[in-house]
Amino acid sequence: MPPVTGRTYLAIPGPSVIPERVLNAMHRVSPNIYQGDIIDITHRALDGLKQLAGTRHHVAIYIANGHGGWEAAITNMFSRGDKALGVGTGLFGVNWARTAQSMGVEIELLDFGRTAADPARIEAALRADTERKIKWVTLTQVDTASSVRNDVAAVRASIDAAGHPALLAVDAIASLGCDELRMDDWGIDLIVGASQKGLMLPPGLALLWLSDKALEAARIADLATPYWSVLPRIGADEYWRLFGGTPPTQHIYGLDEVLKMILVEEGLEDTWARHRVLARAIWTAFDAWGAGGSGIALNVRDPGARGHSVTAATIPGGGAGRLRAWLEQEAGVTLGIGLGMAMSHEPQYADYLRIGHMGHVNAHMVMGVLGTMEAGMCALGIPHGAGAVEAAARALSAA
Ligand SMILES: *Cc1c(COP(=O)(O)O)cnc(C)c1O
């Protein structure tokens, strides 16, 4: 291969590719934070964030990554000793529940491994809670480790079918702006998001949406601390109170640009549709590579349970690890490690990888990843079925 020149491509599930126009929008000196256009821009961004999540209720911005967002959620949901049903469909769902547990919440973990949540089992677990101790069900919409996508509306329906008063909290960090998400229509009480995935921004903003019921829960949650409490942030007029201190000014400029791109220019539904088309092209390639007993396989068998922003897959015999190294060194493409598929010290860790296809992605980026992956498989002698790149091209052409 010729040496790596040209633009590199970080095809991991966050941080994602930041559009040049977003970088440019952020490339400004810090404004007067007490008055002027930054205040108007912030309020416009808050409105846009509500539109993005499909809610007319409440939203708050924290300066944190996704893990900080988890804690923001937990502190506003619970008092010490409260109980929750944690639904696990991969490492992230389990870790969110474990984080709550470490903060004093009693967790009943319903772990589906690396497959989608079964609403019938959630309903059964809630029916078994005859004393109605479970306050919240926590769910990951798309688990970035397994690439499982859960049917959020079906989980809500299972709570209702059990006649249980539990509220529903959803981690949409990996799916926000990529996969269909309708907070109010689907009866979600709380959503956690972050800036560095489908929102195409640098890490640094954690986002929290709350229903009226969730806000009521926040008023009595004794885990809340001065910074993480949502109460001063919601409906606050004073700009610094919205942010619990110095506002993240450059991130706000970037967020305003991103929301314009998604909500005004492309349109939210078309943004979701683009992610579906590109994801299907990737899945089609993997199906072709997996033919003939190569052992290459997508983690999620059921296409209806796959996230459209990230794809986790197996390339056995250490193939995934070798391929990742080849792509980075020879082709300037960085793929994600196989997080949570095996412990990092186990040799089979090298059998898994993930491709991030969230946010600022298009057909040529996806075809570039698939084409260079195929080149790497050839160069490394990794067994694979033929015709994957052509199959992906046909999938795109038919979309
Ligand atoms: C990335 C991610 C997180 C963690 O976010 P960080 O910014 O890495 O702390 C949590 N949940 C999901 C679903 C994610 O994709």
The ligand as an SDF file (V2000), in Angstrom:
LIG
                    3D

 15 15  0  0  0  0  0  0  0  0999 V2000
  -20.8510    6.5740   24.4130 C   0  0  0  0  0  0  0  0  0  0  0  0
  -21.9680    6.0730   25.2470 C   0  0  0  0  0  0  0  0  0  0  0  0
  -21.9930    6.2770   26.6280 C   0  0  0  0  0  0  0  0  0  0  0  0
  -20.8650    6.9300   27.3780 C   0  0  0  0  0  0  0  0  0  0  0  0
  -20.5600    8.1770   26.8950 O   0  0  0  0  0  0  0  0  0  0  0  0
  -19.1270    8.8270   27.2260 P   0  0  0  0  0  0  0  0  0  0  0  0
  -19.2000   10.1630   26.6040 O   0  0  0  0  0  0  0  0  0  0  0  0
  -18.1050    7.9300   26.6130 O   0  0  0  0  0  0  0  0  0  0  0  0
  -18.9850    8.8920   28.6970 O   0  0  0  0  0  0  0  0  0  0  0  0
  -23.0890    5.8100   27.3320 C   0  0  0  0  0  0  0  0  0  0  0  0
  -24.0950    5.1790   26.7110 N   0  0  0  0  0  0  0  0  0  0  0  0
  -24.0960    4.9580   25.3910 C   0  0  0  0  0  0  0  0  0  0  0  0
  -25.2430    4.2480   24.7580 C   0  0  0  0  0  0  0  0  0  0  0  0
  -23.0280    5.4000   24.6180 C   0  0  0  0  0  0  0  0  0  0  0  0
  -23.0220    5.1780   23.3040 O   0  0  0  0  0  0  0  0  0  0  0  0
  1  2  1  0
  2  3  1  0
  2 14  2  0
  3  4  1  0
  3 10  2  0
  4  5  1  0
  5  6  1  0
  6  7  2  0
  6  8  1  0
  6  9  1  0
 10 11  1  0
 11 12  2  0
 12 13  1  0
 12 14  1  0
 14 15  1  0
M  END
$$$$
